[in-house]
Structure formats: structure tokens, C-alpha cells
Amino acid sequence: MYAPDTRRPCAVGNQAGESRPLSGPGLLSEGRLAYSSTMAEAASTVHRLSAVAERIGPPPVRERRAGLVGVDGVPSLVERSRGGDRDAFAELYRFFHAPIFRLARFRLGPGAEDAVSETFLRAWRALPRYRSTVAPFGAWLYGIARHVVADQRKAMRREEPRSTLPERASDPTTVERLTLMRAIERLPRAQRYVIEAKFLVGLTNAELAAALGKSTGAINALQWRGLRALQRMLEDR
């Protein structure tokens, strides 16, 4: 399935792999969502998400893969880690730290590194129960990170003194991050999952499809519905 290039969001693909203009005719696979000019408008949201992600963390995994473990290295590292190999798990940590940090930084602001550490600690403890046939390792790790972030956000709300002001927007990046975060939180659960996983963690349609038990076309439909909804929310502000 063709994944839209966020640097040139001018076209999307259908299930046959054909590329079509965002403003052209046709039906979005499985969602039967008609292409229209609103799809092109959603491109501005892609740019906003990508820009914030670049500012709050290192490049996503796929831009760094060649310099780390290689395309076929992760499954091998996972199997060795499941057998108790701490060195192999250290390589997984080095490989996946950046995308998990980006997600935590986006949702938590300060304190993101604590969430990353807790995510990998839980992953290490749960590895004996991990099965690659259920979900790709990156998607499985993302699921753990989402729970960690949710737990820490709840803890922050419980522990915050009433006299303490909430996080304040002190610079343009913080303003944009908070604006996007609050908009994403208003999305339906499945759309929120896909938007975060793709633009912050860097998972592919295929990885998300395997994790959610859906087709890549269905993932693409969720992505574009989410982007259109975000665009409308952001325009209303």
C-alpha cells in the first residue's frame, strides 16, 4: 500500500498501488471515502505534524535504519532478547529509543525520558510473552508506550497542586505541540492510534494493519479520516 510522502503530500495510492491526485476522482479503499479538495487541505496538517515531530525528537527509525541494525536485524534481536540476551535488548533500545521518545515528548512534554525508560522496562519484562505473529515488535512497543504515557498523565493530574498552573506555551513549538495534541485527543480511538503511530513513531501501514487486524487500505482510510478531522478542528481554532 502506498504511504503518502509527507514531504510531497500531493497524491495517495489505491490498493492496486496506483497514484492519484488528492483532488482527483475516485474512492478511498475500503472506506469508500471520495477524494476531494478537502484531501489536499489535509496536507497542511501533515506538514504541521511532521514539523513538530522533527523539533521534539531525533529522526524516525526508518531514516536511521541503515546506520543501526539493518532491515533484517530486529527480528533476530527480538528473539535473542526473549532468550535473556541483554546486549541484544540494548540494541533494540538504541534502535527504537527515538520514536518512543518523540511520542512521549509530544504527549508529556518534560518527563518524556522517564516514560521511555518505563516503556523499555515493561517491554523487557513482557518479552517472554511477545509473539511476532500477533504484532510487529515496533507496534507492540508502541502499545506499551501508549499505556505508560497514559499512566504518567494520570499521575501528573493527581499529583499537581491546585496552585500549580498547567503547562504553559512559552515558545512557538510548545504552542503548536499542545494545539495538535489536544486536537488529536478529540479523534476517535482508531484514528488517534493511526495518526500517532504513523507521524510520531513512524510505523508503516503494513505494521499497523498487522497490529490491528485490518487491511492496509483500512489503515489508509483511518489516516485520511483522521487528518481531515484534525484539519477541521484546527481551522475552528
N, C-alpha and C positions, 0 to 999 in steps of 0.2 A: 504493500500500500504506500502510495506516495505521501511523504510527510512534508508539509509546506515549509519552504525555506524562509525563516523569519527575516532574513536579510533582504529577500526579494519576494514579499508575500503577494504576488500577482496572479498566482494560479494554484489550483488544487487538483488532485487526481481522482479518477473514479476507480472502481475495483479492477478494471482491466489495465490500470496503470497509465491511462491516457491523461494528459494535462489539459485543463480547461481554464479559461479566464474566470476570475472571481465574478465578473459582472455578466458572464455569458449564460446561455440557457442550459437546462439540464436538471438532474435530480441528484442530491447528495445521497450516496449509497446508504441503504437500509433506513435512514431517517426520512427519506423522501422529502427532504427539505430543498425547496427550489433555490438555485443560485440566483442572486440578485445583486443590485448595487450595494445592499447592506453588507454583503460579504466583504466587499472592498473596504467599507467603512471599518469593519472589524480589524483590518490590518493595522490601524493606528494603535489598537490595544495590544497587538502582538509586539509592536515596537516598544511600547511602554513597559510591558512585562520583561522583554529581553534586556532593555536598558537598565532596569532596576536590578535584575539578576546579575548582570555584569558588574554593577557597582558594589554589590554586597558580598560577593564571593569570587573565588577563582573560576576559571573556565569550566564548563561541564565536562563530564567524563569523556565523552566522545571526541572532544578536541585534544585530549591529553593521552588517549589510549596508547598511541604508538610509543610514547616515552615511558609507559608504566609496564603493565603485564602482558599486553598484546590481546588480540581479539579472542584467542582460544585459551587464554590463561586463567580467566575467572573460574570456570567450572572445575579445573584442576585444583586451584587454590581452595575452593569451597570444600571439595572432597578431602583434601589434606587437613583443612581446618576442622572438619567434622570428626576427624580422627585424633584431634588434640594437638595438631601442629600449630604452635603459637606463631612461628615465623611466617607461615602461610597466612594466618589471620592478620598479621601485621601488614602484609602486602595488600590484603583486601581493605584494610583500614586506610592505607595510603591511597588506594585506588578510588574508594568511594567517599572519602572524607569531604571533598569539595562540594559535591551535590547535596549531601546531607547537611553540611554547614549552611549552604545557600537557603535551603528550606527552613532551617531553624532560625537563621538570621532574619529571614523575611517575616516569620510568624512571631518571633520573640524579641527581636532587637538585641540589646545586651543580654548576655547569658546564653547565647547560642552555643558556645563551645561546651558548656555543661550538658546541654541537650545532646550534642554529638557524642560525647563520652558515654552518656547513659544509653544511647541508641546502640552503640557497638558493644557495650557491656551486656545488654539484654540479648543482642544477636549472638554473642559468644555462648551465653548460657543456653540459648534455644537452638543452636546449630545441630545438635544430635537429632532434633525432631524435624529439621528442614528437609524438604523433598523438592528437587528441581522440577518434578513433574507437576507440582501444584502451582508454582510461580517461579519466574526467573529470579535469581538472587537479588538483583537490584530492586525489583518490585517488592520482594519480601522485606528487604531492608527499609525501603520507603514506608511500608506499612508499619513497621516498628517505630520509625521516626515520627510518624503522624501521631501515634499513641503517646510517645514521650513528650512531644510538643504540647499536646492537649493536656497532659498531666501537669506540665510545668505552668501552663497558662492558668489552670485552675488553682494551683498552689500560689501563684503570684496574686491572684484576686483575693484569696483567703488571707494572705499574709500582709497585703498592702494596707498600711494605716489609713484611716479615714482622712487624715490631714494631708496625706501624700497625693500630689497631683498625678494623673496618669501620664504616660509617655507623651512628651510634647514635641511637636515638629520644630526642630531647630535649624534644619537646612533643607534644601530642595529634595535631596534624596530621601530623607525621612518623611517629608510630606508625601512624596509620591508612593513610597513603600506603604505607609499607613492607608493612603487612599485606595490603593489596589488591594491590600489585604482585607480591608473592610468590605470592599465590593465582592471579592472572591468568597468571603464568608457568607454572603447572601445567595450564592448559587446553590442549586440542588446538589445533593451529595455527590452523585456520579460525575457531574460536570466539574465540581470543585476538585475532585480526585484527579481527573484527567488534566485539568489546567495546571495544577501544582506539579504533578508528576512530569509533565512534558516541559514546562517552561522553567522550573526551578531545579528539578532532579535530572532532567534530560533523558527520561525513558522514551522508548520508541512506541509506535502504535502496536507493533508485534508483541513487545513485552507487556504492555498494558492489556492487550487482548488476552494473552495467556493468563495474566493475573486475575482478570475479571470474568473470564469465561465468555468473552464476546468476540465478534469478528473485528478485523481491523477497520472495516467500513463503519461499524457501530462506534468504534472509538473516535474515528474521524468526525462522525456526526455529533458526538458528545462535545468534542473540542470546539467545533464551529458554533454549536448552540451556545456553549459557554462564553465564547468570545463575543458573540452578538449580544448576549445578555449583559456582559460586562460593559460593552460599548454603550448600550442604552443607559446603564446606571451611571457611568462616568459622565455622559452628556447631561444628565439631570442634575449634576452637582453644580 
